[in-house]
Amino acid sequence: MLTSFNSHEGDQNHHHHHLVLYRLPISRPARAYSMLIHCAELIHRSDFPAAREAVSALIAASSACGDATDRLSHHFARSLSLRLHGRSVSSPQDPPHEDADPVLSFNQLTPFLRFCHLTANQAILEAVNDFRRRPIHILDFDTGHGLQWPPLLQAIADLPDAPPVRITGTGADLRLLLQTGRCLRSFADSLGLRFRFHPLRLSPTAPLPFQTDHPEELLAVNCTMFLHKLVSDEGTAAVSQFLHAVKAMNPVVVTVGEREASHGSPSFLHRFREALSYYAAVFESLEATLPPTSGGRMAVERMFAGREIDDIVAGEGEGRKERHERYESWEGMMKSAGFVMQPLSLFALSQARLLLRLHYPSEGYGVETMKGSAGPIFLGWKTKPLFSVSSWR
């Protein structure tokens, strides 16, 4: 279901296709997806009057409070309307009083970030465990609230003769970094763990102004939901430059967690189809695991997934930030920079599956490795991989 959205394209008259589609004898989700793709094709062909009419019909026929198909159609139709009317994707579309950080809700209500954090942490713990008692330095890119680190600090504190830990947290929001540092220091103090946090204000497009000035430390570099921010319409040159700089630091482990999607294409129509396939699975998973009246689910869809969809569909050029790539792309870039895959352990795989069984018991979620490979681990919904985590050295 999630990979067959295009089966009804291109076989009706150009000017009346959006009227005929409503009479096709196909399932309701497929009909909605075909309508959305048709709207995107009209925009791609610069047939803007027909596109506006079709998008208006879609917005009128969908709802942000219906089932998964309704909500998905509503968000994509709204994003298409943004693109048609030339509004900035950063324009506030939510009520102004909704200032809660969507990342916190996304982390609490879905398994995606928790899976990435848990699996990356296990890779870091196993890498540094080979060098007992040496101080640990974690260079974390785009730290945000630092949600990943309390479980790892707890695991390190439980080690015999626990080594000191230093985290360099990076990001564009210095105030948030300082707040995160205070929270992590307080947590580490409660564990009796020797800990330091260094905030480093750094935008994704800035060069890497970092030197490893403590050779006695074990350096671990964490790139969870970060590398895609370095991709541009011109390609992946900035990613390559960044990875070569990281390689020169000689880390004992580099962890990469990313969405398993291809949203980096300069072609609007290509990334629209990719995004529709990807977020259809995300919305279906949320529908299956959260109650129909869940305000938290609607907030996540609107403030997190909805903003990503706006960026991918309505954004262009430097204004577009969500340039996700699939694992195969990251694998090629990592190897080109001189990194070697470090297979994630069976314990990491079992731990990720336990996370789903305990907290997200829907039958649709699955954690798998790549066929014929002991390398990355994927979290998916039914047959659709959604996130991947890999470990490198």
TORBAZA-229303 format. One line per 4 residues: number of its first residue (from 1); their letters; for each residue z, x, y of N, C-alpha, C. Coordinates in steps of 0.1 Angstrom, whole numbers, plus 5000, padded with zeros to 4 digits. Each point is the difference from the previous one (the first is absolute). Example, Ala and Ser with C-alpha at 12.3 -4.5 7.8 and 13.67 -1.06 7.14 Angstrom:
<recs>
1	AS	5078 5132 4943 5000 4991 5012 5000 5009 5012  4993 4996 5011 5000 5009 5011 5008 4992 5011
</recs>
This chain:
<recs>
1	MLTS	5000 5008 4988 5000 4992 5012 5000 5009 5013  5008 5010 4999 5001 5008 5013 4989 5010 5002  4990 5001 4991 4989 5009 5003 4987 4993 5000  5000 4987 5001 4987 4993 5000 4997 4991 5012
5	FNSH	5004 5006 5012 4999 4992 5012 4985 4998 5004  4991 5009 4996 4987 5000 5006 4989 4993 4992  5004 4992 4990 4990 4994 4991 4991 4990 5006  5004 4995 5012 4992 4989 5006 4994 5004 5013
9	EGDQ	4998 5013 5002 4994 5005 5013 4985 5000 4999  4994 4997 5012 4986 5003 5002 4990 4991 4993  5004 4988 4995 4990 4992 4994 4998 4986 5007  5005 4999 5013 4998 4988 5008 4993 5004 5013
13	NHHH	4995 4990 5007 4993 5002 5012 5010 5006 5010  4995 5010 5008 5008 5008 5009 5008 4991 5010  4994 4989 5006 5007 4993 5010 5009 4989 4995  4998 4996 4988 5008 4988 4995 5009 5003 4988
17	HHLV	5001 5013 4997 5008 5004 4988 5014 4996 5001  5006 5000 5011 5014 4996 5001 5003 4985 4998  4990 4992 5001 5001 4986 4997 4998 4997 4986  4991 5007 4993 4997 4998 4986 5011 5004 4991
21	LYRL	5008 5011 5004 5010 5006 4991 5010 4990 4996  5004 4990 5009 5010 4991 4997 4997 4991 4988  4987 4999 4997 4996 4991 4989 4997 5007 4987  5003 5013 5000 4997 5008 4987 5011 4996 4990
25	PISR	4996 4999 4987 5009 4996 4990 5008 5012 4995  5008 5007 5008 5008 5011 4996 5014 4998 5004  5009 5008 4995 5014 4999 5002 5003 5001 5015  5012 4994 5004 5004 5000 5014 5002 5014 5005
29	PARA	5007 5009 4993 5001 5014 5005 4986 5007 5002  4992 4998 4990 4986 5006 5001 4993 4995 5012  5001 4987 5002 4993 4993 5012 5005 5006 5013  5013 5001 5001 5006 5006 5012 4996 5014 5002
33	YSML	5000 5008 4990 4996 5014 5001 4985 5001 5004  4992 4991 4994 4986 5001 5003 4997 4996 5015  5008 4990 5005 4999 4996 5014 5004 5012 5009  5011 5007 4996 5004 5012 5009 4990 5011 5000
37	IHCA	4994 5003 4988 4990 5010 4999 4987 4996 5008  4997 4987 4999 4988 4995 5008 5003 5002 5015  5012 4997 5005 5003 5002 5014 4999 5015 5004  5005 5008 4991 4998 5015 5003 4986 5004 5000
41	ELIH	4992 4994 4991 4985 5004 5000 4993 4995 5013  5004 4989 5005 4995 4995 5013 5003 5009 5011  5012 5005 5001 5004 5010 5010 4993 5013 4998  4998 5004 4988 4993 5012 4997 4986 4999 5005
45	RSDF	4994 4988 4999 4986 4998 5004 4999 4997 5015  5011 5000 5007 5001 4996 5014 4996 4986 5003  5001 4991 4990 4998 4986 5002 5013 4993 5005  5003 5003 5012 5014 4997 5005 5002 4985 5002
49	PAAR	4990 4992 5005 5002 4985 5001 5004 4994 4986  4992 5004 4990 5003 4994 4987 5013 5005 4994  5003 5013 5004 5013 5006 4995 5012 4992 5006  4999 4997 5013 5011 4993 5007 5002 4986 4994
53	EAVS	4989 4994 4997 5001 4986 4994 5006 5001 4986  4996 5010 4992 5006 5001 4987 5014 5004 5000  5004 5009 5009 5014 5005 5001 5009 4988 5005  4995 4992 5009 5008 4989 5005 5002 4990 4989
57	ALIA	4990 4998 4992 5002 4991 4988 5010 5005 4990  5000 5013 4998 5009 5006 4991 5015 4999 5005  5002 5003 5013 5013 4999 5006 5005 4986 4999  4991 4990 5003 5004 4986 4999 5004 4995 4986
61	ASSA	4993 5006 4990 5002 4996 4986 5011 5007 4993  5006 5011 5006 5010 5008 4993 5013 4999 5008  5010 5005 4993 5014 4999 5006 5008 5013 4997  5008 5004 5009 5009 5011 4997 5012 4996 4991
65	CGDA	5001 4987 4998 5012 4995 4992 4995 4994 4987  4988 5001 4996 4995 4994 4987 5002 5010 4989  4992 4998 4989 5001 5009 4989 4994 5014 5003  4999 5009 4990 4996 5013 5003 4985 5001 5005
69	TDRL	4992 4991 4994 4986 4999 5005 4999 4996 5014  5008 4989 5004 5000 4995 5013 5005 5011 5010  5011 5007 4997 5005 5010 5009 4991 5012 5001  4994 5004 4989 4991 5011 5001 4988 4997 5009
73	SHHF	4994 4988 4998 4989 4995 5008 5004 5000 5015  5012 4995 5002 5004 4998 5014 5001 5014 5007  5006 5010 4993 5001 5013 5006 4987 5007 5003  4991 4999 4990 4987 5006 5001 4992 4993 5011
77	ARSL	5000 4987 5000 4993 4992 5010 5005 5004 5014  5013 5001 5002 5005 5003 5013 4996 5014 5004  5000 5010 4990 4995 5013 5003 4985 5001 5004  4992 4991 4993 4986 4999 5004 4999 4995 5014
81	SLRL	5008 4990 5003 5000 4994 5014 5003 5011 5010  5010 5008 4997 5004 5011 5009 4988 5009 5002  4993 5003 4990 4988 5009 5001 4989 4994 5008  4998 4987 4998 4989 4993 5007 5003 4999 5015
85	HGRS	5013 4998 5004 5004 4997 5014 5004 5013 5007  4999 5011 4993 5003 5013 5006 5014 5003 5004  5009 4993 4994 5014 5003 5003 5005 5012 4993  5009 5008 5007 5006 5012 4994 5009 4996 4988
89	VSSP	4999 5008 4989 5008 4996 4989 5015 5003 5002  5003 5006 5011 5014 5002 5004 5006 4989 5008  4991 4990 5003 5005 4988 5008 5010 4993 4992  5011 4996 5006 5010 4992 4992 4995 4987 4996
93	QDPP	5000 4997 4987 4996 4987 4995 5012 4992 4994  5012 5007 5000 5011 4993 4994 5010 4997 5012  5009 4990 4998 5009 4997 5011 5007 5012 5005  5002 5001 5013 5005 5012 5006 5015 5003 4996
97	HEDA	5007 4991 4995 5014 5002 4996 5001 5007 4986  4989 5001 4993 5000 5006 4986 4998 5015 5002  5012 5007 5001 4999 5014 5002 5005 5008 4988  5003 4993 4989 5005 5007 4988 4989 5009 4995
101	DPVL	5004 5012 4995 4990 5009 4994 4995 4995 4987  4987 4997 4999 4994 4995 4988 5001 5009 4988  5002 5013 5002 5001 5009 4989 5013 4997 4993  5010 4997 5007 5013 4997 4993 4999 4988 4991
105	SFNQ	4993 4989 5005 4998 4988 4991 4991 5003 4989  4989 5008 5002 4991 5004 4990 5007 5008 4989  5009 5009 5004 5007 5008 4990 5010 4991 4992  5006 4990 5006 5010 4992 4994 4994 4990 4990
109	LTPF	4989 4994 5004 4994 4989 4992 4989 5003 4990  4995 5012 5001 4989 5004 4991 5003 5013 4993  4994 5003 4989 5003 5012 4992 4992 5012 5005  4991 4998 5009 4990 5010 5003 5006 5013 5006
113	LRFC	5007 4999 5011 5006 5012 5006 5011 5006 4991  5008 4991 4994 5010 5005 4991 4995 5008 4988  4989 4995 4995 4993 5008 4989 4996 5013 5005  4993 5001 5012 4996 5013 5005 5011 5009 5002
117	HLTA	5011 4995 5007 5011 5009 5003 5007 5004 4987  5003 4991 4990 5006 5004 4988 4993 5010 4992  4987 4998 4999 4991 5010 4992 4999 5013 5007  4998 5000 5013 4999 5013 5007 5014 5007 5000
121	NQAI	5011 4993 5001 5013 5006 4999 5002 5007 4987  4996 4993 4989 5002 5006 4987 4992 5013 4998  4988 5000 5006 4991 5012 4999 5007 5012 5008  5006 4996 5012 5007 5011 5007 5012 5005 4993
125	LEAV	5008 4990 4994 5012 5004 4993 4997 5009 4988  4989 4997 4993 4997 5008 4988 4994 5014 5005  4993 5001 5011 4995 5012 5005 5011 5010 5004  5010 4995 5008 5010 5008 5005 5011 5003 4989
129	NDFR	5000 4992 4990 5010 5002 4989 4997 5013 4992  4988 5006 5002 4997 5012 4993 5006 5012 5007  5005 4998 5012 5005 5011 5009 5014 4996 5004  5010 5000 4991 5013 4996 5002 5007 5007 5011
133	RRPI	5007 4993 5009 5009 5005 5010 4993 5005 5012  4987 5001 5000 4993 5004 5013 4999 4989 5009  5002 5002 5013 4999 4989 5010 4987 4993 5000  5000 4987 5002 4988 4992 5000 4996 4996 5014
137	HILD	4988 5001 5003 4994 4996 5013 4989 4990 4997  5002 4988 5005 4989 4989 4999 4994 4998 5013  4987 5003 5000 4992 4997 5012 4993 4986 4998  5004 4990 5007 4996 4987 4998 4991 4995 5011
141	FDTG	4988 4996 4997 4991 4996 5011 5000 4985 5002  5002 4996 5012 5001 4986 5004 5012 4994 4994  5012 5005 5004 5012 4996 4993 5005 4986 5003  4997 4995 5012 5005 4986 5003 5015 4998 4998
145	HGLQ	5004 4990 4993 5014 4997 4997 5006 5009 4990  4992 5009 4993 5006 5008 4990 5005 4993 4988  4993 4989 4997 5005 4992 4988 4999 5007 4987  4991 5010 4999 4998 5007 4988 5012 5009 4996
149	WPPL	5008 5004 5009 5008 5012 4997 5014 4997 4995  5007 4989 5003 5014 4999 4994 5000 5001 4985  4991 4994 4992 5001 5002 4986 4998 5014 4995  4991 5008 5007 4999 5014 4996 5012 5008 5004
153	LQAI	5006 4997 5012 5012 5007 5004 5011 4997 4990  5001 4988 4995 5010 4996 4990 4998 5008 4987  4987 5001 4996 4997 5007 4987 5003 5015 5002  4997 5006 5011 5003 5014 5002 5015 5002 5001
157	ADLP	5007 4991 5006 5015 5002 5001 5007 4999 4987  4993 4993 4990 5006 4999 4986 4997 5013 4992  4992 5009 5005 4997 5012 4992 5012 5009 5000  5002 5008 4989 5011 5010 5001 4997 5010 5011
161	DAPP	5010 5004 5007 4998 5009 5011 4988 4996 5009  5001 4988 5006 4989 4994 5007 4996 5009 5012  4987 5004 5001 4996 5008 5011 4999 4993 5013  5001 5007 5011 4998 4994 5014 4986 4994 5001
165	VRIT	4998 4990 5008 4988 4994 5002 4997 4999 5015  4988 5003 5004 4995 4999 5014 4987 4991 4999  5000 4990 5009 4988 4992 5001 4994 5001 5014  4988 5004 5001 4993 5000 5013 4992 4987 5000
169	GTGA	5004 4991 5008 4993 4987 5001 4990 4999 5012  4988 4996 4997 4990 5000 5011 4996 4986 5004  4995 4998 5011 4995 4987 5005 4998 5000 5015  4993 4990 5005 4997 4999 5014 5012 4994 5008
173	DLRL	5009 4993 4993 5011 4993 5007 5013 5008 4999  5003 5008 5010 5012 5009 4999 5013 4992 4999  5001 4989 5007 5012 4992 5000 5003 4995 4985  4989 4996 4994 5002 4995 4986 5004 5012 4991
177	LLQT	4994 5012 5002 5004 5011 4992 5014 5004 5002  5005 5000 5012 5014 5003 5003 5009 4990 4993  4997 4987 5000 5008 4990 4994 5000 5002 4985  4988 5003 4994 4999 5003 4986 5008 5012 4996
181	GRCL	5000 5011 5008 5008 5011 4997 5015 4997 5000  5005 4992 5009 5014 4996 5000 5004 4993 4988  4991 4990 4995 5003 4992 4988 5000 5009 4988  4991 5009 4999 4999 5009 4988 5012 5010 5000
185	RSFA	5004 5005 5012 5011 5009 5000 5013 4993 4996  5002 4988 5004 5011 4992 4997 5001 4997 4985  4988 4997 4994 5000 4998 4986 5003 5012 4992  4994 5012 5004 5002 5012 4993 5015 5004 5001
189	DSLG	5006 4998 5012 5014 5003 5001 5009 4992 4990  4996 4987 4998 5007 4992 4990 4999 5005 4986  4990 5008 4997 4998 5006 4987 5006 5014 4999  5004 5005 5011 5005 5014 5000 4989 5010 4999
193	LRFR	4988 4996 5004 4988 5009 4998 4998 5007 5013  4997 5013 4999 4997 5008 5012 4986 4997 5004  4998 4995 5013 4988 4994 5004 4997 5002 5015  4987 5002 5003 4996 5001 5014 4987 4992 5001
197	FHPL	4998 4995 5012 4988 4992 5003 4994 5005 5013  4987 5004 5000 4994 5005 5012 4988 4990 5003  5001 4993 5012 4989 4992 5004 4989 5008 5006  4987 4997 4997 4989 5007 5005 4990 4989 5005
201	RLSP	4999 4999 5013 4990 4990 5005 4986 5005 4998  4992 4992 4993 4987 5005 4996 4991 4988 4998  4989 5000 5007 4990 4989 4997 4991 5004 4989  4994 4991 4993 4992 5003 4988 4988 5009 5004
205	TAPL	4995 4998 5013 4988 5008 5004 5003 5014 5006  5013 5003 5001 5004 5013 5006 4999 5011 4989  4997 5012 5004 5000 5011 4991 5015 5002 4994  5001 5008 4990 5012 5001 4993 5008 5012 5006
209	PFQT	5010 4998 5009 5007 5011 5006 5012 5003 4993  4999 5005 4988 5012 5001 4991 4998 5013 4992  5011 5008 5000 5001 5012 4993 5012 5000 4990  4998 5005 4988 5011 5000 4991 5008 5013 5003
213	DHPE	5011 4999 5007 5007 5011 5005 5013 5003 4991  5001 4993 4989 5011 5002 4991 4995 5003 4986  4996 5012 4997 4994 5003 4987 5009 4997 4988  5013 4999 5002 5009 4998 4989 5000 4985 4996
217	ELLA	4994 4992 5008 5000 4985 4997 4988 4997 4991  5002 4989 4992 4990 4994 4992 4993 4989 5008  4988 5002 5003 4993 4990 5009 4993 4990 4992  5003 4987 5003 4993 4988 4994 4994 4993 5012
221	VNCT	4987 4997 4999 4993 4993 5010 4997 4986 4995  5003 4990 5008 4998 4986 4996 4991 4993 5009  4989 4994 4994 4990 4993 5008 4998 4986 4994  5010 4991 5003 4999 4987 4995 4995 4991 5011
225	MFLH	4988 4994 4998 4993 4991 5010 4997 5008 5012  4996 5013 4999 4997 5008 5012 4986 5005 5000  4994 5005 4989 4988 5007 5001 4988 4992 5005  5000 4987 4997 4990 4991 5005 4999 4999 5015
229	KLVS	5011 5004 5007 5000 4999 5015 4992 5012 5006  4997 5010 4992 4992 5011 5005 4985 4998 4998  4996 4990 4993 4986 4997 4998 4994 4994 5013  4988 5003 5003 4993 4994 5011 4986 4996 4997
233	DEGT	4993 4994 5009 4986 4997 4998 4991 5012 4997  5005 5011 5005 4992 5013 4997 5003 5005 4987  5010 4995 4992 5002 5005 4987 5015 5005 4998  5001 5010 4991 5013 5004 4996 5003 5014 5003
237	AAVS	4994 5006 5011 5002 5013 5004 5014 5003 5004  5007 4990 5007 5014 5002 5004 5009 5000 4988  4997 4992 4989 5008 5001 4988 4999 5014 4994  4988 5005 4999 4998 5013 4994 5008 5011 5008
241	QFLH	4999 4999 5013 5007 5010 5009 5015 4999 4997  5005 4987 5000 5014 4998 4997 5005 5006 4987  4992 4997 4989 5004 5004 4987 5000 5015 4998  4990 5007 5007 5000 5014 4999 5012 5006 5007
245	AVKA	5004 4994 5011 5012 5004 5007 5013 4999 4991  5000 4988 4993 5012 4998 4991 5000 5010 4989  4988 5002 4994 4999 5010 4989 5005 5014 5004  4997 5004 5013 5004 5013 5005 5016 5001 5000
249	MNPV	5007 4989 5000 5014 5000 5001 5006 5003 4986  4992 4999 4989 5004 5003 4987 5011 4990 4995  4998 4987 5001 5010 4991 4995 5001 5000 4985  5012 4997 4994 5001 4998 4986 4995 4987 4995
253	VVTV	4998 4990 5009 4994 4988 4996 4995 4993 5013  4989 4992 4998 4995 4992 5011 4998 4986 4993  5006 4990 5006 4999 4986 4994 4991 4992 5009  4990 4992 4994 4991 4992 5007 5001 4986 4995
257	GERE	5003 4991 5009 5000 4985 4997 4991 4993 5009  4991 4992 4995 4990 4993 5008 4996 4987 4994  4995 4991 5008 4994 4988 4995 4987 5003 4992  4998 4993 4989 4988 5003 4992 4989 4991 5005
261	ASHG	4994 5004 5011 4990 4992 5007 4990 5008 5007  4989 4995 5003 4990 5007 5008 4997 4993 5013  5008 5003 5010 4998 4993 5013 4996 5010 5011  4995 5012 4996 4997 5010 5010 4986 5000 5004
265	SPSF	4991 4992 4995 4986 5000 5003 4997 4996 5014  4991 5007 5007 4996 4996 5013 4992 4986 4999  4995 4997 4988 4992 4987 4999 5010 4988 4999  4999 4992 5010 5008 4988 5001 4999 4991 4988
269	LHRF	4988 4997 4995 4999 4991 4989 5006 5006 4987  4998 5013 4998 5006 5007 4988 5015 4999 5000  5006 5003 5011 5015 5000 5000 5005 4986 5000  4992 4990 5005 5005 4986 5000 5001 4995 4985
273	REAL	4989 5003 4992 5000 4996 4986 5012 5007 4993  5002 5013 5002 5010 5007 4994 5014 4994 5004  5002 4997 5012 5013 4995 5005 5002 4986 4994  4990 4992 4999 5002 4986 4994 5004 5001 4986
277	SYYA	4994 5009 4992 5004 5002 4986 5014 5005 4999  5004 5010 5009 5013 5006 4999 5011 4990 5004  4998 4994 5011 5011 4991 5005 5001 4987 4993  4989 4996 4993 5001 4988 4991 5010 5003 4989
281	AVFE	5000 5012 4995 5010 5003 4989 5014 5001 5006  5001 5005 5012 5013 5001 5007 5006 4986 5002  4992 4991 5006 5005 4987 5003 5003 4992 4987  4992 5002 4990 5003 4993 4987 5013 5005 4994
285	SLEA	5003 5013 5001 5012 5006 4995 5012 4994 5008  4999 4999 5013 5011 4994 5008 5002 4986 4996  4989 4992 4998 5001 4986 4996 5007 4999 4987  4998 5009 4991 5006 4999 4986 5015 5004 5000
289	TLPP	5004 5008 5010 5014 5006 4999 5009 4995 5010  4995 4993 5010 5009 4994 5010 4999 4985 5002  5010 4993 5003 4999 4985 5000 4990 4996 5011  4994 4988 4997 4990 4995 5010 5005 4998 5014
293	TSGG	5013 4997 5002 5006 4999 5013 5006 5012 5006  4997 5012 4993 5007 5012 5004 4995 5004 5014  5010 5000 5010 4996 5005 5013 4998 5015 5000  5007 5007 4992 4997 5015 4999 4986 5003 4995
297	RMAV	4995 4992 4990 4986 5003 4996 4990 4997 5011  5002 4989 5007 4991 4997 5011 5001 5011 5011  5012 5005 5002 5001 5011 5011 4993 5012 4995  5001 5004 4987 4994 5012 4995 4985 4998 5001
301	ERMF	4995 4989 4996 4985 4997 5001 4995 5001 5014  5008 4994 5009 4995 4999 5014 5002 5014 5007  5011 5006 4999 5004 5011 5008 4996 5014 4994  4998 5000 4987 4996 5013 4993 4986 4999 4995
305	AGRE	4998 4992 4990 4986 4999 4994 4991 4994 5011  5004 4990 5008 4991 4994 5010 4996 5011 5010  5009 5008 5005 4996 5010 5009 4991 5011 4994  5002 5003 4988 4990 5009 4993 4987 4994 4999
309	IDDI	4999 4987 4997 4987 4993 4999 4993 5000 5013  5008 4997 5011 4994 5001 5013 4994 5013 5003  5008 5011 4997 4995 5013 5003 4987 5003 4992  4999 4997 4987 4989 5003 4992 4988 4992 5004
313	VAGE	5002 4987 5003 4989 4991 5003 4995 5000 5015  5010 5000 5009 4997 4999 5014 4999 5013 5007  5006 5011 4995 5000 5013 5006 4988 5008 4998  4997 5008 5010 4989 5010 4999 5003 5013 5006
317	GEGR	4994 5011 4996 5002 5013 5006 5014 5004 5000  5005 5006 5011 5013 5006 5000 5011 4989 5000  4996 4988 5003 5010 4989 4999 5004 4996 4986  4993 5005 4990 5002 4996 4986 5009 5010 4993
321	KERH	5011 4996 4994 5010 5009 4995 5001 5000 4984  4997 4988 4995 5002 4998 4985 4987 5004 4992  4999 5013 4998 4988 5006 4994 5004 5004 4985  5003 4991 4992 5005 5003 4987 4988 5005 4991
325	ERYE	5004 5009 4991 4990 5005 4990 5006 4999 4986  4992 5000 4990 5005 4999 4986 5004 5014 4995  5008 5000 4989 5005 5012 4995 4990 5011 4998  4988 4996 4995 4990 5010 4997 4996 5008 5013
329	SWEG	5000 4994 5011 4998 5007 5013 5011 5010 5003  5012 4995 4999 5011 5010 5003 5000 5011 4990  4997 4997 4987 5000 5011 4990 4990 5010 5004  4988 4996 5004 4990 5010 5004 5004 5008 5012
333	MMKS	5007 4994 5010 5005 5007 5012 5011 5010 4996  5009 4996 4992 5011 5008 4996 4995 5013 4992  4991 4998 4991 4994 5011 4992 4992 5009 5009  4993 4995 5010 4992 5008 5009 5010 5009 5009
337	AGFV	5012 4995 5002 5009 5008 5008 5008 5010 4991  4997 5000 4987 5007 5010 4992 5012 4995 4992  5002 4987 5000 5012 4994 4993 4996 4997 4986  5010 5001 4991 4999 4997 4986 5008 4988 4997
341	MQPL	4995 4991 4992 5007 4988 4996 5012 5003 4992  5011 4994 5003 5012 5001 4992 5003 4987 4993  4998 4999 4987 5002 4987 4993 5013 4993 5003  5000 4988 5003 5013 4993 5002 5006 4997 4986
345	SLFA	5013 5000 4999 5006 5000 4987 5001 4986 4994  5002 5000 4987 5002 4987 4993 5012 4993 5006  5010 5007 5004 5012 4994 5006 4996 4993 5013  4992 5007 5008 4995 4993 5013 4993 4987 4997
349	LSQA	4992 5000 4989 4992 4988 4996 5010 4989 4996  5010 5004 4991 5010 4990 4995 5008 4995 5012  5004 5008 5009 5008 4996 5011 4993 4990 5009  4987 5002 5002 4992 4991 5008 4999 4986 4993
353	RLLL	4998 5001 4987 4999 4987 4993 5014 4993 5000  5011 5007 4999 5013 4994 5001 5002 4994 5013  4995 5006 5011 5001 4994 5013 4994 4986 5000  4988 4999 4994 4994 4987 5000 5007 4990 4992
357	RLHY	5005 5004 4988 5007 4990 4991 5013 4995 5006  5007 5009 5007 5013 4996 5006 4998 4992 5013  4991 5003 5008 4999 4994 5013 4988 4991 5003  4989 5002 4992 4988 4993 5003 4994 4996 4986
361	PSEG	5007 4990 4993 4997 4997 4986 4987 4992 4998  4992 4999 5010 4987 4992 4997 4992 5008 4990  4993 4992 4992 4991 5006 4989 4988 5007 5006  4997 4997 5013 4987 5006 5006 5001 5014 5003
365	YGVE	5012 5006 5004 5001 5014 5004 4999 5009 4988  4994 5012 5002 4999 5009 4989 5000 5014 5006  5006 5010 4993 5000 5014 5003 4992 5008 4989  4990 5007 5004 4992 5007 4990 4996 5014 5005
369	TMKG	4996 5008 4990 4994 5013 5004 4985 4999 4998  4993 5010 5006 4986 5000 4999 4996 5003 4985  4990 4993 4995 4995 5002 4986 4996 5015 4999  5005 5006 4989 4997 5014 4997 5006 5010 5010
373	SAGP	5010 4995 5008 5006 5010 5009 5015 4997 5000  5008 5011 5001 5015 4999 5001 5004 5003 5015  4991 4997 5009 5002 5004 5014 5007 4989 5008  4992 4992 5007 5005 4990 5009 5005 4988 4993
377	IFLG	5009 4992 5007 5005 4987 4995 4995 4990 5010  4996 4988 4995 4994 4989 5008 5009 4988 4998  5002 4993 5011 5007 4987 5000 4989 4990 5004  4998 4989 4991 4990 4991 5003 5004 4985 4997
381	WKTK	4991 4991 5004 5002 4986 4997 4989 4996 4991  5004 4996 4988 4991 4996 4989 4990 5012 4998  4987 4998 5002 4991 5012 4997 4997 5008 5013  5007 4997 5011 4996 5006 5013 5011 5011 5003
385	PLFS	4996 5013 5000 5010 5010 5005 5001 4998 5015  5013 5001 5005 5003 4998 5014 5006 5013 5007  5008 5008 4992 5006 5012 5006 4999 5011 4990  4999 5012 5004 5001 5012 4991 5009 5010 5006
389	VSSW	5007 5008 4991 5008 5011 5003 4996 5012 4992  4998 5011 5006 4997 5012 4993 5008 5012 5005  5001 5011 4992 5008 5011 5003 4991 5013 4998  5002 5009 5010 4991 5012 5000 5008 5012 5004
393	R	4994 5012 4996 5006 5013 5004 4989 5010 5003
</recs>
